[in-house]
Amino acid sequence: MSQLLLFNKPFQVLTQFTTNDDKSTLADYINQPNFYAAGRLDYDSEGLLILTNEGAVQHYLANPKFKQEKTYWAQVEGEISDSALSALRKGVELKDGMTRPAKARVIEEPNIWPRNPPIRERKNQPTSWVELKITEGKNRQVRRMTAAVGFPTLRLIRYAIGDWTLDGLLPGASTLVDVTLNLPKKSTDNARHRPNGNRNQKQFGHTKKRARR
C-alpha cells in the first residue's frame, strides 16, 4: 500500500518547494514531509499534481514510457474545427518531434472555479473548450499542440492522471489517498526509497480512489 497526495495546483504556482524570487510555491499549500512531485505542471497551468514519498512510485508516475494517460481541459481561442481535432488525434509535428496520437473532443465549458486573473479575451472573438488525453510529457505540450493546429490555449487545466482526478478538490486543496500499485520490477529496483525530487526545488465531485483527509 502506498500513499499519494493529490493536489489541485492553482494558477501561477511553481511545482517546487523553494524559489529565489517571490513566486508562489508548493510550500505555500503543502505541509507534508518528504512528499515530492511526480512530474511537473507549468507555472501558468492549473489542476492535478500528484506527490509521493516513494521513489519507485514517483518514477512510475512521472516516466512517459509507462503511459499514464493525462486528461487536460484547454480553453482555446476560436471555435475549434473538426480538421484541427482530427490533426490532434493523428499527432502533431512539433519542433522536438511528432506527438503521439491524442484523444481530442470538444466539451462544454466545465463547471469550475474562476481563474484569478481571468484570461485575456478579445472582443468578438469566441473561445471553446477541448478535452485532450495524452500519454507523453513534452514541455508545454498541450499548449504547443493546440497552437500548431491554429487554436492557441488561453487556459489549461489538468483534470486527471490515470484514474486520479480533481474531483473533490478546490484550488490549493490536497488529499491523501491509499493505493496499491503494480509497479514494474525494473522501476522498483532502480528507484531509491526516497524520491528523486529535491525539496529545495522548492468540490466538485468524487475521487476514484479511497481518500483519507
N, C-alpha and C positions, 0 to 999 in steps of 0.2 A: 504494500500500500504506500502510495506517495501522496504528497500534498502539493497542490498548485495554488497560487494566488492569482485570481482573476481580477484585473484592474481596468477600469474604464478611463483611459488616459484623456484628459481634456486637451483642447486646442492649445498650442504653444506651451507644451511641457516637454522637456528633454527626457529621453528614456535612459537616464543615468542618474546617479545619486549626488554628484557634485559637479560644479562648473566654476569657471573663472570669471564669469560675468553675472549679471543679475537675472538671468533666465530661470524660470521655474523648473524644478527637477522632481524626480520621484520622491526625494526626501521630504518634499512638502506634503506628501499624501500617504506615504507608506512607512510604517514603523515596525517592520517585521525582520528581525535579524537574519542575516545570511541568505536572504532571498535575492535572486538576480534575474534580470530579464532574459527570457528565452526568445531571442530575436529582438528586432527593433521596430519602432513606428516613428515616422517622421515627426519633427517638431510641429509642423503645421497640419498634421493629420490627427484624427481623433479615434477613440474606440479601444477595442480589446487588446490588452497586453497581458501576456502570461509570464509570471515569475515563478521560480522554483529554487529549492535549496539542494537539489541533487544534480551533479554534473552530467550523469548519463541521461537524465530526463531533459536537461537543457539542450544537450547535443541532439537528441531525438526530435525535439520540437522545433529547433532552430535550423536544422540542416535540410535544405531543399530536396536532397536525394530521398528523404523519407516521405516526401509528397504530402505533407499535411495541407489539406485544402484550406485556403483562406478566403473568406467571403467579405467583399467590400461593397459599400454603398457610395456611389460617386454622383455628386450633383454637377452636371456639366453645362457648359454654355451652349444654348441652342437645343432644338428638338432633335435628338439623335436619330439618325436614319437607319433603315434596315441594312443598307450596304455597310455602314460603319459597324453595326453589330455583327454582321457576317464576317468582316475583317478581323474583329476581335476574337471571334470563335475559331478562326483559322490560324491565328498567330500574326503578330505584328513585327515588322522589321525595325529594330531599334539600333542605335549606334553600337551597342555591345552584343548584337546578335538578335536572332528571331526569338520571340517569346513562344512558350508552349501554347497550344490552343486553350482558350479560356471559355468558361461558360458565361454567357452575357445575355442579359434581358433587361427590358425597360420595366421599371417598377413605379408604383405610386409614391409620392413623397412620404417617407417614413414618419411615423408619429414619434418624433424625437425632440430633444431639448434644442432651444435656440442657441446658435453659436454667438459668442461674445469675443471680439466684434463680429457683426454679421458679414456675410460675403459681399464683395463688391457686385453691384448689379447695374446693368446698362439699361437705360430707358428703351422700351420697345424690343428688348432682347430677351426671349423666353429662356428658361432653363428646364432641364429634365433630369430624372434620376435613373441611374443604371446600376444593376447588381452585377458584379464581376466576381467570378470564382477562379482563383489561380492556384498553382501548386509550386510556384517558384518565388524567389525573392530578390529580383534585380533592384538596384537602387531606384527609388521613386517610380517603381514600375507601372502602377496603375495610372498615375498622372501622365507618364510618358506614352502609355498605350492610348489613352483617350485623346491626347493631343495629336498623336500620329494619325488618327483617323478623322481629325478635324473638329474635335469637340473637347476643348480644354476643361480640366476639372477645376471647379470652384470650391468644392468642399468634399472631403474624403473621410469616411468613417469605416473602420474595420469592424464588422459585425461579429464574425466568427472565425475561429481557428479550429479545424476539425469539428468535433461535436460541442466544443465550448463556445458559448455565445455571450453577448452583452446583456441578455435578458436578466432583469432584476437589478441592474447596476446603473446608477446615475453617474454623471461625470465626476471623477475624483473618488468614487467609491470602489471598494475592493471586497472580495470574499474568498475565504479558503475553501477548497474542495478536496475531498479524499478520492483518489482514483487508483485503479490498478491498470498499469500499462504493460503490454507485452513488448519490451524493448528488444531490438536486435542485439544478439550476443556481442557483436563487434563493437557496437555503440557502448555497451556496458563495460566491456573490457578496456576500451581506450579512454574512457572518461574518468576523471578523478571524482571522488565523492563530493568535493567542493566544486561548485560551478565555475566555469571559466571566466565568468563576468568579473570585472573589477569593481569593488564597492566604490572606488574613487572615480569611476566613470559617472561620477555622481549625477425607475421601477416601472421597467416596462415589460414584464413577463415572468418567465421562469427559466431556471438553468436546467440543462440536460443532465448535469452530474449532481450528486448529492452534495449540497453546500453546507458548510458549517460556519456560521457567523459568530 
